Amino acid sequence: MEDIAMLDIKPTGQACGAYATGVDLTKALDADCIAEIRAAWLEHHVLVFPDQPMSDDDLERFTLYFGDFGHDPFFAPIDGRENIAAIVRRADETSPLFAEGWHTDWSFQDKPPIATCLMGLTIPPEGGDTYFANQHMAYDHLPDDLKAEIEGVVAIHSAEAAYAPDGMYGQDKEEESDRSMRIISSEEARLKNEHPLVRPHTETGRPALFSTIGYIQGFKGMSKEQSDDLLMRLYQHQTQDKFVYRHKWKPNMLVMWDNRCLLHRASGGYDGYDRLLHRTTISERAA
């Protein structure tokens, strides 16, 4: 078991995020250490654990400290696992970069995952940064008129534009693709769920914007033109640099982030290099 006195948390100095050292995630952690990690995660929203040569068993064990496994409807898992997906790109791959747009994972689900874990395995020497935008901060800095405009607004979320057969990653678009990720498109992606545009965090109660431009199809009671206008104004606000932490990867690095109060996006710049990360999502623990 780990000694929690060894845990050291150092904020990034950016809009969110902290580095967590002094624990060995290849070993089981005791309840006190898990609670301290959770408290730091809730405070900083992104936790980075460098120098953790974790196996898939270790990744699954760590994930289950904080909830149940989330359901990944449009990713096939890696061989031999049910709850780990590979975020992978070959050195010679020419498909459009995956997840380059700002989003929060699976917001279109009835109960979206509260967190995502990403374990860096093969990391290029350049490029591939992940960006995180703090949506507590974005809400706090809304202009008063825009904050009043979105009070009580409900958003309609769907994966249709991304994962339906005719979506961005759908089979109709990907037939000639050399994409190495195991993406599954289906008619299930056309299902819709509604979520408040401003949601209180389920653990801290702090309000955050829950607006992800790729998954929101519109807002209840608004025309398409009204919805599109509001969505674009929100997008321009919530992705400002002052709300963003830019994360640089290294091999054997685990990153855990809070989907309830963050947007994130991938970036390129590593053509000619392989890149592989293993991913789990965390749902709230079943009662």
C-alpha positions in Angstrom: 0.0 0.0 0.0 1.1 3.6 -0.6 1.9 6.1 2.0 -0.3 9.1 1.3 2.2 11.4 2.9 4.3 10.8 -0.3 1.6 12.3 -2.6 2.7 15.7 -4.0 0.4 17.9 -6.0 1.9 20.7 -8.1 -0.5 22.9 -10.1 0.4 23.6 -13.7 0.0 27.4 -13.3 -2.5 27.4 -16.2 -6.3 27.4 -16.2 -6.5 24.0 -14.7 -4.4 20.9 -14.2 -1.8 19.6 -11.7 1.0 17.1 -11.6 0.7 14.3 -9.1 3.8 12.5 -7.9 4.9 10.3 -5.0 2.5 7.4 -5.7 3.2 4.2 -7.6 0.1 3.4 -9.7 1.4 0.0 -10.6 0.5 -1.0 -7.0 -2.8 -1.0 -5.1 -3.6 2.2 -3.3 -5.2 2.5 0.1 -8.5 4.3 0.7 -6.8 7.4 2.2 -4.5 7.8 -0.8 -7.5 7.4 -3.2 -9.4 10.0 -1.3 -6.5 12.4 -1.5 -6.1 11.9 -5.2 -9.8 12.4 -5.7 -9.7 15.7 -3.7 -6.8 17.0 -5.9 -8.7 15.9 -9.1 -11.8 17.8 -8.0 -9.8 20.9 -7.3 -7.6 20.9 -10.4 -9.9 19.0 -12.9 -6.9 17.4 -14.7 -4.3 15.3 -12.8 -1.1 14.2 -14.6 0.8 11.2 -13.2 4.3 11.1 -14.8 6.6 8.1 -14.8 4.0 5.4 -14.3 4.8 2.3 -16.4 1.3 0.9 -15.9 -0.1 -2.3 -17.4 -3.7 -2.6 -18.7 -4.5 -4.3 -15.4 -3.1 -1.3 -13.5 -5.1 1.1 -15.7 -8.3 -0.8 -15.0 -7.6 -1.0 -11.3 -7.0 2.8 -11.1 -10.1 3.5 -13.1 -12.3 1.6 -10.7 -11.1 3.5 -7.7 -13.2 6.5 -8.9 -16.4 4.9 -10.2 -17.6 2.2 -12.6 -16.4 1.7 -16.1 -18.1 4.0 -18.6 -19.8 2.6 -21.7 -18.0 3.4 -25.0 -20.7 2.9 -27.6 -18.6 3.8 -30.7 -15.1 2.4 -29.9 -14.2 -1.3 -30.1 -12.0 -2.3 -27.2 -8.5 -3.6 -27.6 -8.0 -7.3 -27.8 -8.6 -9.2 -24.6 -10.3 -6.2 -22.8 -13.8 -4.9 -22.5 -13.2 -1.5 -21.1 -10.0 -0.2 -22.7 -9.9 1.5 -26.1 -6.8 2.5 -28.1 -6.3 6.0 -29.2 -3.9 5.2 -32.0 -2.4 6.7 -35.1 0.3 5.2 -37.3 3.2 7.1 -38.6 2.0 6.8 -42.2 -1.7 7.4 -41.5 -3.5 9.9 -43.7 -7.0 10.0 -42.2 -8.1 13.3 -40.6 -6.9 13.7 -37.1 -9.3 12.1 -34.5 -11.0 14.3 -31.9 -9.5 17.6 -33.0 -12.6 19.6 -32.2 -13.4 20.7 -28.6 -15.8 18.3 -26.9 -16.6 16.5 -23.6 -16.6 12.7 -23.9 -20.0 11.1 -24.8 -22.1 14.1 -23.7 -24.9 12.6 -25.8 -25.4 9.7 -23.3 -28.2 9.8 -20.8 -25.5 9.7 -18.1 -22.2 10.9 -19.6 -19.0 9.6 -18.1 -17.7 11.7 -15.2 -14.1 11.2 -16.1 -11.6 9.9 -18.7 -8.2 8.3 -18.1 -5.6 8.3 -20.9 -2.3 6.3 -20.6 0.5 7.4 -22.8 2.4 4.4 -24.3 4.0 5.4 -27.6 4.5 9.2 -27.6 6.1 11.1 -30.5 9.0 13.4 -29.8 6.9 16.4 -31.0 3.3 17.4 -31.4 0.2 15.6 -30.1 -0.6 18.0 -27.2 -4.0 17.7 -25.6 -5.8 20.9 -24.7 -8.3 21.3 -21.8 -10.7 24.2 -21.3 -12.0 24.9 -17.8 -15.7 25.3 -18.0 -16.2 26.4 -14.4 -14.0 29.4 -15.3 -15.8 29.9 -18.6 -19.1 30.1 -16.8 -17.7 32.4 -14.1 -16.5 34.8 -16.8 -19.6 34.9 -18.9 -20.8 38.4 -19.7 -23.9 39.2 -17.6 -26.2 39.4 -20.6 -25.1 36.0 -22.0 -25.3 34.4 -18.5 -28.9 35.6 -18.2 -29.7 34.4 -21.8 -28.7 30.8 -21.1 -30.4 30.5 -17.7 -32.6 27.4 -17.7 -31.7 26.5 -21.3 -31.7 22.8 -22.2 -29.4 21.4 -24.9 -30.2 18.5 -27.2 -27.2 16.2 -27.6 -26.6 13.5 -30.2 -23.7 11.6 -31.7 -25.3 11.7 -35.1 -22.9 14.1 -36.8 -19.9 12.0 -35.6 -20.8 8.4 -35.4 -23.9 7.8 -37.5 -23.2 5.8 -40.8 -23.2 9.1 -42.7 -21.4 11.0 -39.9 -17.8 12.3 -39.8 -16.5 8.9 -38.6 -19.3 6.8 -40.1 -18.8 3.9 -42.4 -20.1 5.9 -45.4 -17.3 8.4 -44.9 -14.6 5.9 -43.8 -14.9 3.2 -46.4 -11.7 4.3 -48.1 -10.0 5.5 -44.9 -6.8 4.0 -43.5 -7.8 5.0 -40.0 -6.2 2.7 -37.4 -8.7 3.4 -34.6 -11.4 0.9 -34.1 -14.4 3.2 -34.5 -17.9 1.7 -34.7 -20.6 3.7 -36.5 -24.3 2.8 -36.1 -27.8 4.1 -36.2 -27.7 4.3 -32.4 -25.8 7.5 -32.9 -29.0 9.3 -34.0 -30.5 8.9 -30.5 -30.9 12.2 -28.5 -30.6 13.1 -24.9 -31.2 16.5 -23.2 -28.9 18.1 -20.6 -29.0 21.6 -19.0 -26.6 24.0 -20.7 -25.4 25.0 -17.2 -24.9 22.0 -14.9 -23.9 21.9 -11.3 -20.9 19.6 -10.7 -22.3 16.3 -9.2 -19.7 16.3 -6.4 -18.8 20.0 -5.8 -22.0 21.7 -6.9 -20.1 24.3 -8.7 -21.8 25.4 -12.0 -20.1 24.8 -15.3 -21.0 25.1 -19.0 -21.9 21.8 -20.5 -21.7 22.9 -24.1 -19.9 20.8 -26.8 -20.4 22.1 -30.3 -19.9 18.8 -32.0 -22.6 17.0 -30.0 -25.3 19.7 -29.5 -27.9 19.7 -32.2 -29.9 22.6 -30.8 -31.6 24.0 -27.8 -35.2 23.3 -26.7 -37.6 25.9 -27.8 -35.3 27.6 -30.2 -35.1 27.6 -34.0 -32.1 26.2 -35.7 -30.9 29.7 -36.5 -31.3 30.8 -32.9 -29.6 27.6 -31.6 -26.7 27.9 -34.1 -26.1 31.6 -33.1 -26.1 30.8 -29.4 -23.9 27.8 -29.8 -21.3 29.7 -31.8 -21.3 32.6 -29.3 -20.8 30.1 -26.5 -18.1 28.3 -28.4 -16.1 31.5 -29.0 -16.3 32.3 -25.3 -15.6 29.0 -23.7 -12.5 28.1 -25.7 -10.6 31.3 -25.1 -6.9 30.8 -24.3 -7.3 32.1 -20.8 -9.4 29.1 -19.9 -7.0 26.5 -21.5 -4.3 24.2 -20.2 -2.1 22.7 -22.9 -0.8 19.3 -21.9 2.5 17.9 -23.3 2.8 14.1 -23.2 5.6 11.8 -22.3 5.7 8.0 -22.3 4.4 6.3 -19.2 2.2 9.2 -18.3 -1.3 8.8 -17.0 -3.8 11.7 -17.3 -7.2 11.8 -15.6 -9.7 14.5 -16.3 -13.2 15.6 -15.2 -15.7 15.6 -18.1 -18.2 17.4 -15.9 -16.3 20.7 -16.1 -13.9 20.5 -19.0 -13.7 20.5 -22.8 -10.7 18.9 -24.4 -9.3 18.4 -27.9 -6.5 16.6 -29.6 -3.8 18.2 -31.8 -1.5 17.0 -34.5 2.0 17.9 -35.5 3.5 14.4 -35.3 3.3 13.1 -38.8 5.8 10.4 -39.4 5.6 9.1 -35.9 3.4 6.4 -34.3 1.2 7.4 -31.4 -0.6 5.1 -29.0 -2.6 5.7 -25.8 -5.0 3.5 -23.9 -8.2 5.0 -22.7 -10.9 4.2 -20.1 -13.9 6.2 -19.1 -15.4 6.4 -15.6 -19.1 6.6 -14.8 -20.7 7.4 -11.5 -20.8 4.3 -9.3 -24.1 2.4 -9.4 -26.1 2.7 -6.2 
